[in-house]
């Protein structure tokens, strides 16, 4: 793939995430989607840039804000939307919803409702691959709020100690829910925390898809070459509230507008002089994909009542039987 084609693919994937999530917000307001909904709008460059450096045999562990990760990883918009609707045709059979997307074939090991909960899972996956001799990278996404959790430090330490093939992707959007980074961390340069565990770590402009793609490529090449884990601090910003329930009283509106001037989609369009025809083609393709995803979800099958306790309680009568 030449550079122009790569850039247009990055742009397409970012537009898909943006339009998909805008539709999700609309459907949530119409009560078609229930529960929690955390939108990724503004952070699209992180997901598409990092995923461009991963192969099909690599593992991905995401956060509860993982629609963008899932779509960039290749999960079909239909299966993700059906999951939002709670339909059996969803990627988690309708049991996970917005925060627990999963796809075994894509090696997408789901979102996690626990802040930092994916970090030890990623270390475990990488350890398993290492012990089995599998040449794979485990990519773990998490927010800067997870840096304050104990499992962050435990995971950093073990990954570095055992030189595991983990790509730690910290999506630093400055606010862990409603708390600004400088109100929760004495050291706000998060790369220094990772570097203290003797691993490579560097900051990246998370609003620039090309910069993210380049950094992720450099990181995965180092990991695949036996260089041990790498930590990327992807400095980004969400344009929407923490969740659909969030009144967003902790951020100044002027700050949000200032960050919107660095919209990753508009940045790539301008930098690469994307033509009106190219952009129109992308928007039309994405609109059709989103419409098809909604139609697929609307026609989905609710979980049968008799199946509601499946996977929740074990049948003791079968314990010990082959």
C-alpha positions as CSV (number, residue, x, y, z in Angstrom):
1,X,0.0,0.0,0.0
2,X,1.5,3.3,-1.0
3,X,1.5,6.4,1.3
4,X,-1.5,8.0,-0.3
5,X,-3.6,4.8,-0.1
6,X,-2.6,4.4,3.5
7,X,-3.6,7.9,4.4
8,X,-7.0,7.5,2.8
9,X,-7.5,4.3,4.7
10,X,-6.7,6.0,8.0
11,X,-9.1,8.7,7.0
12,X,-11.8,6.2,6.1
13,X,-11.5,4.4,9.4
14,X,-11.6,7.6,11.4
15,X,-14.7,8.8,9.6
16,X,-16.3,5.4,10.2
17,X,-15.7,5.6,13.9
18,X,-16.9,9.2,14.1
19,X,-20.2,8.6,12.1
20,X,-20.9,5.3,13.8
21,X,-20.6,7.0,17.2
22,X,-22.7,10.0,16.2
23,X,-25.4,7.5,15.2
24,X,-25.0,5.7,18.6
25,X,-25.5,9.0,20.4
26,X,-28.7,9.6,18.4
27,X,-30.0,6.0,19.1
28,X,-29.1,6.3,22.8
29,X,-31.2,9.5,23.0
30,X,-34.0,7.6,21.3
31,X,-33.6,4.8,24.0
32,X,-32.7,2.2,21.3
33,X,-29.4,1.8,23.1
34,X,-29.5,1.4,26.9
35,X,-27.0,1.3,29.7
36,X,-23.7,3.1,29.6
37,X,-22.3,4.7,26.5
38,X,-18.8,6.2,26.4
39,X,-18.0,7.9,23.0
40,X,-14.5,8.0,21.4
41,X,-15.2,11.1,19.3
42,X,-12.0,13.1,19.0
43,X,-9.7,10.2,19.8
44,X,-10.0,8.3,16.5
45,X,-6.4,8.8,15.4
46,X,-5.2,6.7,18.3
47,X,-7.2,3.6,17.4
48,X,-6.6,3.7,13.7
49,X,-3.0,4.6,14.0
50,X,-2.1,1.9,16.4
51,X,-4.2,-0.8,14.7
52,X,-2.4,-0.1,11.4
53,X,0.8,-1.5,13.0
54,X,-0.8,-4.7,14.3
55,X,-1.2,-8.0,12.4
56,X,-4.0,-10.5,12.6
57,X,-2.1,-12.7,15.0
58,X,-1.6,-9.9,17.5
59,X,-3.9,-9.5,20.6
60,X,-5.8,-6.4,21.5
61,X,-7.2,-5.6,25.0
62,X,-9.4,-2.5,25.1
63,X,-11.1,-0.2,27.6
64,X,-14.8,0.6,28.2
65,X,-14.4,3.3,25.6
66,X,-13.7,0.7,22.9
67,X,-16.1,1.2,19.9
68,X,-13.2,2.8,18.0
69,X,-10.8,0.1,18.9
70,X,-13.3,-2.6,17.8
71,X,-14.1,-1.0,14.4
72,X,-10.4,-0.2,13.7
73,X,-9.6,-3.8,14.5
74,X,-12.0,-5.0,11.9
75,X,-15.1,-6.0,13.8
76,X,-18.1,-5.5,11.5
77,X,-20.2,-2.4,12.3
78,X,-23.3,-4.6,12.2
79,X,-22.0,-6.9,15.0
80,X,-21.0,-4.0,17.1
81,X,-24.3,-2.2,16.7
82,X,-26.2,-5.4,17.4
83,X,-24.3,-5.7,20.6
84,X,-25.3,-2.1,21.5
85,X,-28.9,-3.2,21.0
86,X,-28.4,-6.3,23.1
87,X,-29.1,-8.7,20.3
88,X,-27.9,-12.3,20.0
89,X,-26.2,-11.3,16.7
90,X,-23.9,-8.9,18.5
91,X,-20.2,-9.7,18.9
92,X,-20.8,-10.7,22.5
93,X,-24.3,-12.3,21.9
94,X,-25.9,-9.1,23.3
95,X,-24.6,-9.8,26.8
96,X,-21.8,-7.3,26.9
97,X,-23.2,-4.1,25.5
98,X,-21.1,-1.0,24.8
99,X,-18.4,-1.7,27.4
100,X,-17.7,-5.4,26.7
101,X,-17.2,-5.9,23.0
102,X,-15.3,-9.2,22.1
103,X,-14.3,-11.1,19.1
104,X,-12.2,-14.2,19.3
105,X,-11.5,-14.5,15.6
106,X,-10.1,-10.9,15.6
107,X,-8.1,-11.6,18.8
108,X,-10.0,-8.7,20.3
109,X,-10.2,-9.5,23.9
110,X,-12.8,-7.0,24.8
111,X,-13.4,-3.9,26.7
112,X,-13.2,-3.8,30.5
113,X,-15.5,-1.9,32.8
114,X,-12.8,-1.8,35.5
115,X,-10.3,1.1,35.2
116,X,-7.0,-0.6,34.5
117,X,-8.6,-4.0,34.5
118,X,-7.2,-4.9,31.1
119,X,-3.5,-4.4,32.1
120,X,-2.9,-7.6,33.9
121,X,-5.0,-9.5,31.3
122,X,-2.6,-8.1,28.6
123,X,0.4,-9.2,30.6
124,X,-1.1,-12.7,30.9
125,X,-1.8,-13.0,27.2
126,X,1.7,-11.9,26.4
127,X,3.2,-14.3,28.9
128,X,1.2,-17.2,27.4
129,X,2.4,-16.3,23.9
130,X,6.0,-16.1,25.2
131,X,5.8,-19.5,26.9
132,X,4.3,-21.1,23.8
133,X,6.7,-19.5,21.4
134,X,4.1,-17.5,19.5
135,X,5.5,-14.4,17.8
136,X,2.8,-12.0,18.6
137,X,2.4,-8.5,20.2
138,X,-0.3,-7.9,22.8
139,X,-1.6,-4.3,22.5
140,X,-3.3,-2.9,25.6
141,X,-5.2,0.4,25.6
142,X,-6.0,2.2,28.8
143,X,-6.7,5.8,30.0
144,X,-4.4,8.0,32.1
145,X,-6.7,7.3,35.0
146,X,-5.4,3.8,35.1
147,X,-1.9,5.0,35.9
148,X,-3.2,5.7,39.4
149,X,-4.2,2.1,39.9
150,X,-2.1,-0.6,41.5
151,X,-2.4,-3.0,38.6
152,X,-0.7,-0.5,36.4
153,X,2.5,-0.7,38.4
154,X,2.3,-4.4,38.8
155,X,1.8,-4.9,35.1
156,X,4.6,-2.5,34.1
157,X,7.0,-4.3,36.5
158,X,6.2,-7.8,35.4
159,X,6.2,-7.0,31.7
160,X,9.6,-5.3,32.0
161,X,11.0,-8.0,34.3
162,X,10.1,-10.8,31.9
163,X,10.6,-8.7,28.8
164,X,7.1,-9.6,27.5
165,X,5.9,-8.5,24.0
166,X,3.4,-5.9,25.2
167,X,2.6,-2.5,23.6
168,X,1.1,-0.3,26.4
169,X,-1.0,2.4,24.8
170,X,-2.0,5.1,27.3
171,X,-4.8,7.3,25.9
172,X,-4.1,10.4,27.9
173,X,-7.2,12.6,27.4
174,X,-6.4,14.7,30.5
175,X,-9.5,13.8,32.4
176,X,-10.0,10.5,34.3
177,X,-13.8,10.8,34.2
178,X,-14.0,14.3,35.8
179,X,-10.6,14.7,37.4
180,X,-7.9,16.6,35.7
181,X,-4.5,14.8,35.4
182,X,-2.6,17.4,37.4
183,X,-5.1,16.9,40.3
184,X,-4.4,13.2,40.6
185,X,-0.8,12.7,39.6
186,X,2.2,14.5,41.0
187,X,4.2,13.6,37.8
188,X,2.1,14.4,34.7
189,X,4.7,13.2,32.2
190,X,3.5,9.6,32.2
191,X,6.4,8.4,30.0
192,X,8.6,8.9,33.1
193,X,6.5,6.5,35.1
194,X,6.9,3.8,32.5
195,X,10.6,4.5,32.0
196,X,11.2,4.0,35.7
197,X,10.4,0.3,35.0
198,X,13.3,0.2,32.5
199,X,11.2,0.1,29.3
200,X,11.1,2.2,26.2
201,X,8.6,5.0,26.5
202,X,7.8,8.1,24.5
203,X,5.0,10.6,24.0
204,X,3.0,10.8,20.8
205,X,0.6,13.5,19.4
206,X,-2.6,11.4,19.7
207,X,-4.5,13.9,17.5
208,X,-2.3,13.0,14.5
209,X,-3.1,9.6,12.9
210,X,0.1,9.6,10.9
211,X,2.2,10.3,14.0
212,X,0.4,7.5,15.9
213,X,0.9,5.1,13.0
214,X,4.6,5.9,12.8
215,X,5.1,5.5,16.6
216,X,3.2,2.3,16.7
217,X,5.2,0.8,13.8
218,X,8.4,1.8,15.5
219,X,7.2,0.3,18.8
220,X,6.0,-3.0,17.4
221,X,9.2,-3.5,15.4
222,X,11.1,-3.1,18.6
223,X,8.9,-5.5,20.5
224,X,9.0,-8.1,17.7
225,X,12.8,-7.8,17.7
226,X,13.0,-8.9,21.3
227,X,13.3,-5.4,22.8
228,X,10.7,-6.0,25.5
229,X,7.6,-4.0,26.2
230,X,7.0,-0.4,25.0
231,X,4.9,2.3,26.5
232,X,3.3,5.0,24.3
233,X,1.7,8.1,25.9
234,X,-0.9,9.1,23.3
235,X,-1.8,12.7,24.1
236,X,-5.4,13.1,22.9
237,X,-8.7,14.6,23.9
238,X,-12.3,13.5,23.8
239,X,-14.7,16.0,22.3
240,X,-17.8,14.6,24.1
241,X,-18.5,14.1,27.8
242,X,-17.1,11.1,29.7
243,X,-20.4,9.3,29.1
244,X,-23.9,10.1,28.0
245,X,-24.8,10.6,31.7
246,X,-22.0,13.1,32.3
247,X,-23.2,16.8,32.7
248,X,-19.5,17.8,32.0
249,X,-19.1,20.5,34.6
250,X,-15.4,20.0,35.1
251,X,-14.1,21.3,31.7
252,X,-14.2,24.8,30.4
253,X,-16.1,25.0,27.1
254,X,-13.3,27.2,25.6
255,X,-10.8,24.4,26.3
256,X,-13.0,21.9,24.4
257,X,-13.3,24.3,21.4
258,X,-9.5,24.8,21.4
259,X,-8.9,21.1,21.2
260,X,-11.5,20.7,18.4
261,X,-9.2,22.9,16.3
262,X,-6.9,19.8,16.3
263,X,-9.6,17.4,15.0
264,X,-7.7,14.4,13.7
265,X,-10.0,14.0,10.7
266,X,-9.7,17.6,9.6
267,X,-6.0,17.6,10.2
268,X,-5.4,14.6,7.9
269,X,-7.8,16.0,5.2
270,X,-5.9,19.3,5.1
271,X,-2.4,17.9,5.4
272,X,-2.9,15.4,2.6
273,X,-5.0,17.7,0.4
274,X,-7.8,15.2,0.3
275,X,-10.0,16.2,-2.6
276,X,-13.8,16.8,-2.4
277,X,-14.4,13.7,-4.5
278,X,-12.3,11.5,-2.3
279,X,-13.9,12.8,0.9
280,X,-17.4,12.5,-0.6
281,X,-16.7,8.9,-1.6
282,X,-15.5,8.1,1.9
283,X,-18.6,9.7,3.5
284,X,-21.0,7.9,1.2
285,X,-19.3,4.5,1.9
286,X,-19.4,5.1,5.6
287,X,-23.0,6.3,5.6
288,X,-24.0,3.1,3.8
289,X,-22.1,1.0,6.3
290,X,-23.7,2.7,9.3
291,X,-27.2,2.5,7.8
292,X,-26.6,-1.2,7.2
293,X,-25.4,-1.7,10.8
294,X,-28.5,-0.1,12.2
295,X,-30.8,-2.2,10.0
296,X,-28.9,-5.3,11.0
297,X,-29.3,-4.5,14.7
298,X,-33.0,-3.5,14.3
299,X,-33.7,-6.9,12.7
300,X,-31.7,-8.7,15.5
301,X,-32.9,-11.4,17.9
302,X,-33.4,-10.6,21.6
303,X,-31.9,-13.2,24.0
304,X,-34.5,-15.9,24.6
305,X,-35.8,-15.8,28.2
306,X,-34.8,-19.4,28.8
307,X,-31.2,-18.5,27.9
308,X,-30.9,-15.6,30.4
309,X,-29.0,-17.6,33.1
310,X,-26.7,-19.3,30.6
311,X,-23.1,-18.5,31.3
312,X,-24.1,-17.1,34.7
313,X,-24.8,-20.2,36.7
314,X,-23.2,-23.6,36.2
315,X,-25.3,-26.7,36.2
316,X,-24.0,-28.7,39.2
317,X,-25.5,-31.9,37.8
318,X,-22.8,-31.8,35.0
319,X,-19.8,-31.1,37.2
320,X,-17.2,-33.8,36.9
321,X,-18.8,-35.4,33.8
322,X,-17.0,-35.6,30.5
